[in-house]
Amino acid sequence: MSKCPTVRAKVIDCKQGAVRAVRYNVDGNYCITCGSDKTVKLWNPMKNSLLKTYSGTGNEVLDAASSSDNSQIAAGGADRACTVFDVETGKQLRRWRTHGAQVNSVAFNEESSVVFSGSMDCTMQAFDCRSRSEKPIQIFNESTDGIISIDVNGHEIVAGSADGNYRIYNVRDGNMTLDYMGDSVNSISFTPDGNCLLAGVMGGIVRLMDKSSGKLLASYKGHQNTEYKLDCRVLQSIEHVATGSEDGFVYVYSLLDSNIVSKLEHPSKVIHSLTAHPKKERLMTAAGQMIYLWVADDDTEVLGE
């Protein structure tokens, strides 16, 4: 049994207005923050050091994702565009402006050759990073309301929508499966093993769903969510579920028995964004202008001996 993160090890003031999202990169050595001041920043959270700032988006940035080889960062936001930056030089490599409303969520496919973006215009669009085309290679327009959250796992893409459904697209056999959640799906993600989905639903409920059968495996209640888009994630050990809340805490639930294991206190009221370390039992959260790194109390790498 691995311990859940309870110790606040680092606090970083991002100095980029309100932090709209925080995301780990593929190996968890770095993290990306999206700011309301139109910038994306790359950090080494272990050293509290800012590595680079990426600017040139036209409005506040709402989500970002790192490519699998760490060479590119995709960003989407209120400027209705999907932008790809070169990590090393900070230059804009690509910029697609085909959405009709703000982009809420972005994700790379596994080879990082395709960027997916989910928007308030009710579509998810796929763009080929290697071609020079200004148009998407595919538009997914099944949703009847804005796409709030997307995630990619191998040949499957899941999109959570404000119409109360999440939709799983299987690119290999061209199928789409749909599950109704009752209210806006604010956060959707594959579990680390890829067998289940974690759906954070407006109204303060997080559901663990079986991907293939659509069965409800567990639900987690206790946190508050009535106004904002809050992230929830299964931690790397697949033993804990973390979710943001609107009462000043991040709630960590036991995945199996749905009990609250820990409440991580924050100075801000709303903790809307969080990201789970891909290899270790760590958590990064964003609230206001700050990001926080949470580790287990036996994590000697961060806390020292």
N, C-alpha and C positions, 0 to 999 in steps of 0.2 A: 504494500500500500504506500503510494507516494504522498508526501505531505503537500497540502495545497498552499499556494503563495499567501502569506499573511503579513510579511514584513515589508514595509516601504523602504526600499534600499536607495533609490535615487529620485530626485525631483529636478526637473529641467524646466526653466522658463523659456519657452520657444520664441518669444518676442516676435510673433507674427499675427497679432490680433488673436481672435478666438481660434483655438485649434479645432478644426472641423473633423479631422480623422487622424488616427495614428495606426501605422501598419508596419509589422516586421517584414524584413526581406526574406528570401527563400531559406537561408541558413540560420537566420536569427541573430547574426552578428551586428546588424544595423537596423535602424528603423526610420521610417519616413513620416513626416507630419505635414498636414495640409492646413494652410492658414486662411483666415478671412482677409488677409492683406495681399492676396493673389500670389502667394509663394508656396513652393514645396521645399521642405528642408530635409536633408539627410544627416542622421545623427549616429554616433556611436554611444548608445545609452550607458554602456559600462563605464565609459570615461567621461561622460557628460559633455562630449565634444561635438560641436557642429562641424560637419565635413564639407557641406556645400549647400548653396541656396539656388533653387531653380525658379526663374521668373519668366514672365512673358505670357502667362494666361490672362485673359481679359477681365476676369472677375474672381470672386473667392473660389478656392479649390475645395471640393467636397469629398473627393476620394482619390486615392493613388494606389498603384500596385508596382511591384518590382519584378523585372523579368527573371527567368530561371538562371541566367548566367550573370545576373547583377549588372548588366551593361546598360539597361534602359529602365526608365521610370515612366509609367503611363499615369496621366492625371485627367480628371474630369471635374467639371464644376458649373458654376452659375453662368459662365460665358457660353454654355451650350456646345462646347467643343470638347473633343477628346485629343489630348496632346501627349506626344511621346518625347521625352528628354533623353539626351545622352548623359549617362551618369558622370563620366569623367570630365567632359568639356562643359557640360551645362547647356549645350546648344539644343534648340528644338529640332528634332529629326522629322517628326510628322505632326500634322494638325488637321483633324477632320471636323468639318462644321456641318454635319448633315442632320443633327438633332434639332427638333423644334422647341425644345425646352431644356431646363437645366439637367446636367448629367449627374446622377446620384451615386453611381457605382461603376468602377472599372475593374477589369481582370484580364490577365494574360492566359493564353492556353499553355499547355505543358511545354511545348517547344518554343514558346514566346514568339511565334511567327504571326499570331493573330491577337488583336486586342478586342475585348468585348466591352461595350458600354451600355448601361441601363439608364433610361432617362424618364423624366416626367411627361414626355410626349407619348407615353404608353408603348414605346418600342425598346427592344434591345438590338443593338447593331454590332456586326462583326467587321473588323477592318484588317486587311492584310498589311503587315508592317513591311513586307519585302517589295510590294508593288508601289508604283508611284501614283496609283489611282486615288482620286479624291472621293470616290464613292465606296460605300460599304460592300463587302462581298455577300453579305446576307442581312436581311432585316427580319427580326422576329416580332410580329405585330399581333400576337394572340391576346395580349393583355388588354383589359378594358379600362385600366387606370395606370397611373405612373408606376414605373419599375423602381423599386426602392433599393434593392440589394441583389447582387449576383455573385455566384461562386462557380469555379470551374474545377472539375476533377477528371483527369484523363479525357475521355471522349464525351463526357457529360457536362452540361451547363445547367445550373439551376437559377431561376430568376424569381425573386419574391416581389409581389406587386401590392399596390394599395387597393386593388380590387378584392383582396382577401385570399388570393390563391398563390401558391408557388407552382412553377412549371419546370419540369425536368426535360431538357432536350437531349436526346441521344443522337449524336451526330453520325455515328456509324450506321445505325439502321433507320434513321430519319423519323424516329418516334418522339412524341411528346406525351408525358403523363402530367396530370394536374391534380393537386390536392387542395381542398378548400379548408381554410383555417378560421373563417368566421370574421376576422377583422384584418386590417392592413398588416401585411408581413414586412416588418421593419428590418429584419435581419435574417438572412438565410445562409447556411454554410454546411458543407459536407463535414462529417466527423473525420478525424485524422485517418481512420481505417477505410473511409469511403463507403461504408455500408449503410450509414444512417444520415439523416439531415436534422440540423438543429434550426428551428424556426422561432424567432422572437416576434410575438404578435402584440399589436397595440391593445392596451387594456391591462398589461402586466402579466402575461403568461408566456412561458417558453416551452416549446414542445419538442420532444425527441421523436422523430418519425423514422420508421423503417423505409428505406429507399425503394426496395423492390415491391413490397406488399402494400405500402401506404398505411401500415398499422401505427397507432399511437403507442410508443413504448414507455414514455414517461412524460409527465408535465411538471413544471417548476413554477411555483408561485411564491410571492412574498415581496418582490420588488414592485416599484411603482412605475407605470408607463402609460400616461394619458395624453401627452402632448408631442413628445419628440421621437425622432428615429433613434433607437438605442441599439447598440451592438450586443450580440451574445455569441460566445464561442465555447466549444468543448476544448479543454486543455489537453496538452500533448499526451498525458498518461491515459487519457480516455476514462478518468475516474471523476473528474470535476467539470462542472459547467459554470462559466462566469457570465454575468449579465450586468449591463449598466442599469442605472435607476435614477429616479427624479427626487430622491430623498437624501442625497448626500453620501450614499454608499454604493460600492460594487458588491453584488451578492455572489457568493460562490456556493453552488449546490453540489451535493453528492449525486453523481450521475445515476447510480443504481436506485437509491431509495429516496431521492428528491428532497432530502433534508438540507437546511441551510448549514453549511459547514463553517462559513466565515463571512463577516461583513467588513469590507475594507473602507474605512472612513476617508472621505475627501473634504477639503475645505469648501468646494463648490457644491451647489445643490444638485445640478444635473451632471451625471457622468455618462456621456452619450457614446463615446467611442472607446473600444478596447481591442487589443490584439494579443493572441496567445503565441508564445515562443514555439517554433516548429519542432524543437528537439528537447527542450528542457521545460520543467514545470515553472514557467515564469509568465508574467502577465504585464502588459503595459496598458495604462489607461490615460485618457485625455479628459480634462475638465477645465473650462475657462482657457487661460493662456498656458497652462502647465501640462506636462506629461509626467507620469509616475511609473517607476519600475517596481513591481512587487515580486518578491521571491519567497521560497520556503525558508523556514528558520534554520534548516540544515544545509543551505546552499553556500558552501564555503568559497566557491569561485567569486561570488559577489561580496559576501559579508566578511570574508577572511576566516582564518581559523578560529 
